[in-house]
Amino acid sequence: MSAFAEKIMRTKSLKKNKINVVTLGCSKNVYDSEVLMGQLKANNKDVVHEEEGNIVVINTCGFINNAKEESVNTILEYVQKKQEGDVDKVFVTGSTLEPQSCLTY
């Protein structure tokens, strides 16, 4: 299991967590999101793709210009939702960031 998947699984809550994976940009991100969701599901996590969830993982793209802007806007949107209490945690991963990195808000 990846370190990123382990970090998401350590998120604690009294309620049942639902992890929403949001995929942006290129087709490689679709594959990466599917792998991540498979790892989380294999560890009995409730995972959805681009639906409602109290934990959000944004898989960003830094190679397509429109996707870069979409990534920034999506991150800001979910950070705002976290500040408003609509989501508990926001994780950001993908090619907008440095390789093998993950941000947590």
TORBA-64123 format. One line per field, with one value per atom (N, C-alpha, C): residue number from 1; residue in three letters; chain; atom name; y, x, z. Coordinates in nm, 3 decimals. Each point is the difference from the previous one (the first is absolute). Layout:
N
seq	NUM | ...
type	ALA | ...
mol	A | ...
atom	CA | ...
v	Y | ...
u	X | ...
w	Z | ...
//
This chain:
105
seq	1 | 1 | 1 | 2 | 2 | 2 | 3 | 3 | 3 | 4 | 4 | 4 | 5 | 5 | 5 | 6 | 6 | 6 | 7 | 7 | 7 | 8 | 8 | 8 | 9 | 9 | 9 | 10 | 10 | 10 | 11 | 11 | 11 | 12 | 12 | 12 | 13 | 13 | 13 | 14 | 14 | 14 | 15 | 15 | 15 | 16 | 16 | 16 | 17 | 17 | 17 | 18 | 18 | 18 | 19 | 19 | 19 | 20 | 20 | 20 | 21 | 21 | 21 | 22 | 22 | 22 | 23 | 23 | 23 | 24 | 24 | 24 | 25 | 25 | 25 | 26 | 26 | 26 | 27 | 27 | 27 | 28 | 28 | 28 | 29 | 29 | 29 | 30 | 30 | 30 | 31 | 31 | 31 | 32 | 32 | 32 | 33 | 33 | 33 | 34 | 34 | 34 | 35 | 35 | 35 | 36 | 36 | 36 | 37 | 37 | 37 | 38 | 38 | 38 | 39 | 39 | 39 | 40 | 40 | 40 | 41 | 41 | 41 | 42 | 42 | 42 | 43 | 43 | 43 | 44 | 44 | 44 | 45 | 45 | 45 | 46 | 46 | 46 | 47 | 47 | 47 | 48 | 48 | 48 | 49 | 49 | 49 | 50 | 50 | 50 | 51 | 51 | 51 | 52 | 52 | 52 | 53 | 53 | 53 | 54 | 54 | 54 | 55 | 55 | 55 | 56 | 56 | 56 | 57 | 57 | 57 | 58 | 58 | 58 | 59 | 59 | 59 | 60 | 60 | 60 | 61 | 61 | 61 | 62 | 62 | 62 | 63 | 63 | 63 | 64 | 64 | 64 | 65 | 65 | 65 | 66 | 66 | 66 | 67 | 67 | 67 | 68 | 68 | 68 | 69 | 69 | 69 | 70 | 70 | 70 | 71 | 71 | 71 | 72 | 72 | 72 | 73 | 73 | 73 | 74 | 74 | 74 | 75 | 75 | 75 | 76 | 76 | 76 | 77 | 77 | 77 | 78 | 78 | 78 | 79 | 79 | 79 | 80 | 80 | 80 | 81 | 81 | 81 | 82 | 82 | 82 | 83 | 83 | 83 | 84 | 84 | 84 | 85 | 85 | 85 | 86 | 86 | 86 | 87 | 87 | 87 | 88 | 88 | 88 | 89 | 89 | 89 | 90 | 90 | 90 | 91 | 91 | 91 | 92 | 92 | 92 | 93 | 93 | 93 | 94 | 94 | 94 | 95 | 95 | 95 | 96 | 96 | 96 | 97 | 97 | 97 | 98 | 98 | 98 | 99 | 99 | 99 | 100 | 100 | 100 | 101 | 101 | 101 | 102 | 102 | 102 | 103 | 103 | 103 | 104 | 104 | 104 | 105 | 105 | 105
type	MET | MET | MET | SER | SER | SER | ALA | ALA | ALA | PHE | PHE | PHE | ALA | ALA | ALA | GLU | GLU | GLU | LYS | LYS | LYS | ILE | ILE | ILE | MET | MET | MET | ARG | ARG | ARG | THR | THR | THR | LYS | LYS | LYS | SER | SER | SER | LEU | LEU | LEU | LYS | LYS | LYS | LYS | LYS | LYS | ASN | ASN | ASN | LYS | LYS | LYS | ILE | ILE | ILE | ASN | ASN | ASN | VAL | VAL | VAL | VAL | VAL | VAL | THR | THR | THR | LEU | LEU | LEU | GLY | GLY | GLY | CYS | CYS | CYS | SER | SER | SER | LYS | LYS | LYS | ASN | ASN | ASN | VAL | VAL | VAL | TYR | TYR | TYR | ASP | ASP | ASP | SER | SER | SER | GLU | GLU | GLU | VAL | VAL | VAL | LEU | LEU | LEU | MET | MET | MET | GLY | GLY | GLY | GLN | GLN | GLN | LEU | LEU | LEU | LYS | LYS | LYS | ALA | ALA | ALA | ASN | ASN | ASN | ASN | ASN | ASN | LYS | LYS | LYS | ASP | ASP | ASP | VAL | VAL | VAL | VAL | VAL | VAL | HIS | HIS | HIS | GLU | GLU | GLU | GLU | GLU | GLU | GLU | GLU | GLU | GLY | GLY | GLY | ASN | ASN | ASN | ILE | ILE | ILE | VAL | VAL | VAL | VAL | VAL | VAL | ILE | ILE | ILE | ASN | ASN | ASN | THR | THR | THR | CYS | CYS | CYS | GLY | GLY | GLY | PHE | PHE | PHE | ILE | ILE | ILE | ASN | ASN | ASN | ASN | ASN | ASN | ALA | ALA | ALA | LYS | LYS | LYS | GLU | GLU | GLU | GLU | GLU | GLU | SER | SER | SER | VAL | VAL | VAL | ASN | ASN | ASN | THR | THR | THR | ILE | ILE | ILE | LEU | LEU | LEU | GLU | GLU | GLU | TYR | TYR | TYR | VAL | VAL | VAL | GLN | GLN | GLN | LYS | LYS | LYS | LYS | LYS | LYS | GLN | GLN | GLN | GLU | GLU | GLU | GLY | GLY | GLY | ASP | ASP | ASP | VAL | VAL | VAL | ASP | ASP | ASP | LYS | LYS | LYS | VAL | VAL | VAL | PHE | PHE | PHE | VAL | VAL | VAL | THR | THR | THR | GLY | GLY | GLY | SER | SER | SER | THR | THR | THR | LEU | LEU | LEU | GLU | GLU | GLU | PRO | PRO | PRO | GLN | GLN | GLN | SER | SER | SER | CYS | CYS | CYS | LEU | LEU | LEU | THR | THR | THR | TYR | TYR | TYR
mol	A | A | A | A | A | A | A | A | A | A | A | A | A | A | A | A | A | A | A | A | A | A | A | A | A | A | A | A | A | A | A | A | A | A | A | A | A | A | A | A | A | A | A | A | A | A | A | A | A | A | A | A | A | A | A | A | A | A | A | A | A | A | A | A | A | A | A | A | A | A | A | A | A | A | A | A | A | A | A | A | A | A | A | A | A | A | A | A | A | A | A | A | A | A | A | A | A | A | A | A | A | A | A | A | A | A | A | A | A | A | A | A | A | A | A | A | A | A | A | A | A | A | A | A | A | A | A | A | A | A | A | A | A | A | A | A | A | A | A | A | A | A | A | A | A | A | A | A | A | A | A | A | A | A | A | A | A | A | A | A | A | A | A | A | A | A | A | A | A | A | A | A | A | A | A | A | A | A | A | A | A | A | A | A | A | A | A | A | A | A | A | A | A | A | A | A | A | A | A | A | A | A | A | A | A | A | A | A | A | A | A | A | A | A | A | A | A | A | A | A | A | A | A | A | A | A | A | A | A | A | A | A | A | A | A | A | A | A | A | A | A | A | A | A | A | A | A | A | A | A | A | A | A | A | A | A | A | A | A | A | A | A | A | A | A | A | A | A | A | A | A | A | A | A | A | A | A | A | A | A | A | A | A | A | A | A | A | A | A | A | A | A | A | A | A | A | A | A | A | A | A | A | A | A | A | A | A | A | A | A | A | A | A | A | A
atom	N | CA | C | N | CA | C | N | CA | C | N | CA | C | N | CA | C | N | CA | C | N | CA | C | N | CA | C | N | CA | C | N | CA | C | N | CA | C | N | CA | C | N | CA | C | N | CA | C | N | CA | C | N | CA | C | N | CA | C | N | CA | C | N | CA | C | N | CA | C | N | CA | C | N | CA | C | N | CA | C | N | CA | C | N | CA | C | N | CA | C | N | CA | C | N | CA | C | N | CA | C | N | CA | C | N | CA | C | N | CA | C | N | CA | C | N | CA | C | N | CA | C | N | CA | C | N | CA | C | N | CA | C | N | CA | C | N | CA | C | N | CA | C | N | CA | C | N | CA | C | N | CA | C | N | CA | C | N | CA | C | N | CA | C | N | CA | C | N | CA | C | N | CA | C | N | CA | C | N | CA | C | N | CA | C | N | CA | C | N | CA | C | N | CA | C | N | CA | C | N | CA | C | N | CA | C | N | CA | C | N | CA | C | N | CA | C | N | CA | C | N | CA | C | N | CA | C | N | CA | C | N | CA | C | N | CA | C | N | CA | C | N | CA | C | N | CA | C | N | CA | C | N | CA | C | N | CA | C | N | CA | C | N | CA | C | N | CA | C | N | CA | C | N | CA | C | N | CA | C | N | CA | C | N | CA | C | N | CA | C | N | CA | C | N | CA | C | N | CA | C | N | CA | C | N | CA | C | N | CA | C | N | CA | C | N | CA | C | N | CA | C | N | CA | C | N | CA | C | N | CA | C | N | CA | C | N | CA | C | N | CA | C | N | CA | C | N | CA | C | N | CA | C | N | CA | C | N | CA | C | N | CA | C | N | CA | C
v	-0.118 | 0.118 | 0.124 | 0.102 | 0.122 | 0.079 | 0.082 | 0.085 | 0.097 | 0.044 | 0.092 | -0.066 | -0.123 | -0.072 | -0.024 | -0.030 | -0.020 | 0.129 | 0.114 | 0.128 | 0.027 | -0.028 | 0.021 | -0.092 | -0.124 | -0.097 | 0.036 | 0.078 | 0.037 | 0.110 | 0.060 | 0.107 | -0.059 | 0.055 | -0.053 | 0.083 | -0.067 | 0.067 | -0.093 | 0.056 | -0.082 | -0.052 | 0.077 | -0.044 | -0.083 | -0.073 | -0.080 | 0.094 | -0.011 | 0.085 | -0.050 | 0.094 | -0.028 | 0.084 | -0.067 | 0.067 | 0.027 | 0.127 | 0.044 | 0.029 | -0.075 | 0.023 | 0.082 | 0.118 | 0.091 | -0.005 | -0.036 | -0.016 | 0.113 | 0.067 | 0.113 | -0.028 | 0.048 | 0.000 | -0.125 | -0.050 | -0.101 | -0.141 | -0.087 | -0.138 | -0.076 | 0.039 | -0.063 | 0.019 | 0.115 | 0.024 | -0.091 | -0.033 | -0.094 | -0.133 | -0.048 | -0.125 | 0.010 | 0.108 | 0.017 | 0.003 | 0.067 | 0.006 | -0.138 | -0.077 | -0.135 | -0.089 | 0.013 | -0.076 | 0.040 | 0.130 | 0.049 | -0.050 | 0.011 | -0.046 | -0.150 | -0.075 | -0.145 | -0.032 | 0.074 | -0.021 | 0.032 | 0.109 | 0.039 | -0.101 | -0.043 | -0.099 | -0.133 | -0.038 | -0.125 | 0.005 | 0.121 | 0.019 | 0.042 | -0.041 | 0.017 | 0.146 | 0.088 | 0.140 | 0.025 | 0.088 | 0.039 | 0.109 | -0.032 | 0.090 | 0.026 | 0.127 | 0.038 | 0.084 | 0.012 | 0.080 | 0.119 | 0.118 | 0.126 | 0.005 | -0.043 | 0.008 | 0.065 | 0.001 | 0.059 | -0.092 | 0.059 | -0.072 | 0.098 | -0.047 | 0.091 | 0.014 | -0.089 | 0.012 | 0.011 | 0.097 | 0.023 | -0.016 | -0.078 | -0.013 | 0.060 | 0.106 | 0.065 | -0.044 | -0.073 | -0.046 | 0.100 | 0.084 | 0.114 | -0.034 | 0.089 | -0.013 | 0.131 | -0.011 | 0.119 | 0.008 | -0.088 | -0.004 | 0.068 | 0.008 | 0.061 | 0.137 | 0.107 | 0.135 | 0.020 | -0.043 | 0.014 | -0.079 | -0.115 | -0.083 | 0.064 | 0.074 | 0.071 | 0.097 | 0.079 | 0.097 | -0.071 | -0.107 | -0.078 | -0.058 | -0.044 | -0.055 | 0.104 | 0.118 | 0.107 | 0.036 | 0.015 | 0.035 | -0.109 | -0.125 | -0.111 | -0.008 | 0.019 | 0.002 | 0.110 | 0.120 | 0.113 | -0.028 | -0.062 | -0.034 | -0.095 | -0.105 | -0.098 | 0.050 | 0.086 | 0.062 | 0.088 | 0.073 | 0.081 | -0.089 | -0.113 | -0.094 | -0.053 | -0.021 | -0.045 | 0.110 | 0.123 | 0.111 | 0.018 | -0.033 | 0.011 | -0.123 | -0.102 | -0.120 | -0.105 | 0.019 | -0.096 | -0.125 | 0.011 | -0.116 | 0.007 | -0.117 | -0.006 | 0.018 | -0.057 | 0.006 | 0.009 | 0.070 | 0.012 | -0.040 | -0.099 | -0.044 | 0.038 | 0.046 | 0.036 | -0.080 | -0.063 | -0.078 | 0.019 | -0.054 | 0.005 | 0.082 | 0.023 | 0.061 | 0.151 | 0.064 | 0.143 | 0.020 | -0.103 | 0.007 | -0.063 | 0.010 | -0.068 | -0.151 | -0.077 | -0.145 | -0.058 | -0.095 | -0.073 | 0.090 | 0.107 | 0.088 | -0.002 | 0.047 | 0.006 | 0.116 | 0.081 | 0.109 | -0.037 | 0.040 | -0.023 | 0.134 | 0.026 | 0.124 | -0.033
u	0.085 | -0.085 | 0.089 | -0.044 | 0.080 | -0.006 | 0.101 | 0.003 | -0.117 | -0.038 | -0.112 | -0.129 | -0.025 | -0.121 | 0.002 | 0.116 | 0.011 | -0.034 | 0.044 | -0.027 | -0.151 | -0.068 | -0.144 | -0.070 | 0.046 | -0.066 | 0.018 | 0.103 | 0.021 | -0.093 | -0.075 | -0.091 | -0.106 | -0.011 | -0.091 | -0.127 | -0.108 | -0.128 | -0.094 | -0.095 | -0.100 | -0.102 | -0.025 | -0.094 | 0.074 | -0.077 | 0.058 | 0.048 | 0.127 | 0.058 | -0.040 | -0.028 | -0.019 | 0.102 | 0.085 | 0.109 | -0.042 | -0.003 | -0.035 | 0.128 | 0.025 | 0.117 | -0.043 | 0.060 | -0.029 | 0.119 | -0.026 | 0.106 | -0.005 | 0.115 | 0.009 | 0.106 | -0.025 | 0.102 | 0.011 | 0.121 | 0.036 | -0.049 | 0.008 | -0.045 | 0.088 | 0.125 | 0.087 | -0.059 | -0.061 | -0.061 | -0.119 | -0.074 | -0.111 | 0.054 | 0.107 | 0.063 | 0.049 | 0.073 | 0.052 | -0.112 | -0.110 | -0.114 | -0.062 | -0.008 | -0.055 | 0.087 | 0.132 | 0.092 | -0.019 | -0.003 | -0.019 | -0.132 | -0.108 | -0.131 | 0.002 | 0.068 | 0.012 | 0.074 | 0.108 | 0.075 | -0.086 | -0.073 | -0.085 | -0.113 | -0.064 | -0.109 | 0.053 | 0.121 | 0.060 | 0.022 | 0.004 | 0.015 | -0.131 | -0.110 | -0.136 | -0.040 | 0.048 | -0.040 | -0.114 | -0.091 | -0.113 | 0.050 | 0.008 | 0.059 | -0.100 | -0.009 | -0.083 | 0.085 | -0.047 | 0.072 | -0.087 | 0.046 | -0.065 | -0.145 | -0.020 | -0.130 | 0.024 | -0.101 | 0.014 | 0.081 | 0.089 | 0.077 | 0.056 | 0.026 | 0.053 | 0.151 | 0.065 | 0.143 | 0.013 | 0.080 | 0.014 | 0.146 | 0.023 | 0.133 | -0.010 | 0.077 | 0.000 | 0.127 | -0.018 | 0.112 | 0.018 | 0.102 | 0.018 | 0.083 | -0.007 | 0.080 | 0.074 | 0.131 | 0.080 | 0.053 | -0.046 | 0.054 | -0.090 | -0.127 | -0.095 | -0.038 | 0.019 | -0.021 | -0.138 | -0.105 | -0.134 | -0.014 | 0.067 | -0.008 | 0.073 | 0.106 | 0.070 | -0.095 | -0.069 | -0.095 | -0.113 | -0.051 | -0.107 | 0.046 | 0.126 | 0.054 | 0.001 | 0.051 | 0.004 | -0.141 | -0.092 | -0.138 | -0.067 | 0.026 | -0.060 | 0.057 | 0.131 | 0.062 | -0.062 | -0.010 | -0.059 | -0.145 | -0.075 | -0.140 | -0.011 | 0.081 | -0.010 | 0.060 | 0.102 | 0.052 | -0.108 | -0.074 | -0.112 | -0.105 | -0.032 | -0.098 | 0.049 | 0.131 | 0.056 | -0.016 | 0.030 | -0.014 | -0.144 | -0.094 | -0.143 | -0.052 | 0.083 | -0.039 | -0.071 | -0.002 | -0.067 | 0.083 | 0.132 | 0.089 | 0.099 | 0.050 | 0.092 | 0.146 | 0.039 | 0.139 | 0.009 | 0.104 | 0.025 | 0.145 | 0.019 | 0.133 | 0.019 | 0.120 | 0.030 | 0.122 | -0.012 | 0.110 | -0.001 | 0.100 | 0.001 | 0.115 | -0.006 | 0.114 | 0.010 | -0.099 | 0.014 | 0.104 | 0.021 | 0.094 | 0.133 | 0.095 | 0.128 | -0.024 | 0.085 | -0.019 | -0.002 | -0.088 | -0.014 | -0.039 | -0.072 | -0.040 | -0.151 | -0.041 | -0.142 | -0.019 | -0.101 | -0.035 | -0.126 | -0.007 | -0.119 | -0.049 | -0.130 | -0.059 | -0.094
w	0.000 | 0.000 | 0.000 | -0.071 | -0.009 | 0.132 | 0.022 | 0.119 | 0.000 | -0.120 | -0.012 | 0.046 | -0.044 | 0.041 | 0.151 | 0.056 | 0.145 | 0.075 | -0.051 | 0.066 | 0.002 | -0.110 | -0.006 | 0.099 | 0.011 | 0.087 | 0.147 | 0.035 | 0.140 | 0.047 | -0.089 | 0.038 | 0.093 | 0.119 | 0.102 | 0.007 | 0.028 | 0.016 | 0.073 | 0.075 | 0.066 | -0.100 | -0.104 | -0.103 | -0.104 | -0.079 | -0.107 | -0.110 | -0.032 | -0.104 | -0.138 | -0.089 | -0.142 | -0.074 | -0.077 | -0.070 | -0.144 | -0.036 | -0.134 | -0.077 | -0.107 | -0.084 | -0.121 | -0.014 | -0.111 | -0.096 | -0.126 | -0.099 | -0.100 | -0.018 | -0.093 | -0.106 | -0.123 | -0.102 | -0.084 | -0.011 | -0.099 | 0.035 | -0.101 | 0.018 | 0.099 | 0.016 | 0.101 | 0.139 | 0.024 | 0.130 | 0.025 | -0.106 | 0.016 | 0.049 | -0.062 | 0.042 | 0.144 | 0.032 | 0.136 | 0.104 | -0.033 | 0.092 | 0.019 | -0.109 | 0.010 | 0.088 | -0.012 | 0.085 | 0.146 | 0.026 | 0.137 | 0.057 | -0.077 | 0.050 | 0.026 | -0.084 | 0.021 | 0.129 | 0.028 | 0.124 | 0.122 | -0.008 | 0.113 | 0.020 | -0.109 | 0.010 | 0.053 | -0.039 | 0.049 | 0.151 | 0.055 | 0.145 | 0.065 | -0.065 | 0.054 | 0.022 | -0.086 | 0.007 | -0.096 | 0.039 | -0.084 | -0.094 | -0.130 | -0.098 | -0.112 | -0.040 | -0.113 | -0.095 | -0.123 | -0.099 | -0.039 | 0.040 | -0.034 | 0.045 | 0.126 | 0.067 | 0.135 | 0.085 | 0.133 | 0.091 | 0.078 | 0.100 | 0.100 | 0.122 | 0.102 | -0.007 | -0.076 | -0.028 | -0.151 | -0.047 | -0.143 | -0.039 | -0.106 | -0.059 | -0.140 | -0.025 | -0.131 | -0.072 | -0.110 | -0.081 | -0.114 | 0.011 | -0.090 | -0.122 | -0.099 | -0.123 | -0.023 | -0.024 | -0.025 | -0.141 | -0.088 | -0.136 | -0.102 | 0.027 | -0.092 | 0.058 | -0.076 | 0.053 | 0.062 | -0.067 | 0.056 | 0.129 | 0.008 | 0.119 | 0.118 | -0.027 | 0.109 | 0.068 | -0.081 | 0.055 | 0.072 | -0.062 | 0.063 | 0.133 | 0.006 | 0.124 | 0.112 | -0.031 | 0.100 | 0.046 | -0.094 | 0.036 | 0.083 | -0.034 | 0.075 | 0.141 | 0.013 | 0.133 | 0.085 | -0.056 | 0.075 | 0.038 | -0.090 | 0.027 | 0.119 | 0.003 | 0.108 | 0.131 | -0.008 | 0.123 | 0.062 | -0.084 | 0.049 | 0.065 | -0.062 | 0.058 | 0.133 | 0.013 | 0.128 | 0.104 | -0.037 | 0.094 | 0.045 | -0.088 | 0.032 | 0.075 | 0.015 | 0.071 | -0.084 | -0.133 | -0.087 | -0.027 | 0.009 | -0.009 | 0.115 | 0.040 | 0.114 | -0.040 | -0.113 | -0.043 | -0.149 | -0.048 | -0.144 | -0.023 | -0.087 | -0.041 | -0.146 | -0.035 | -0.138 | -0.043 | -0.115 | -0.056 | -0.151 | -0.067 | -0.145 | -0.055 | -0.130 | -0.071 | 0.014 | 0.062 | 0.029 | 0.109 | 0.082 | 0.111 | -0.039 | 0.090 | -0.019 | 0.000 | -0.069 | 0.000 | 0.142 | 0.021 | 0.126 | 0.118 | -0.028 | 0.109 | 0.015 | 0.115 | 0.032 | 0.094 | -0.023 | 0.091 | 0.075 | 0.124 | 0.081 | 0.051 | -0.015 | 0.050 | 0.112
//
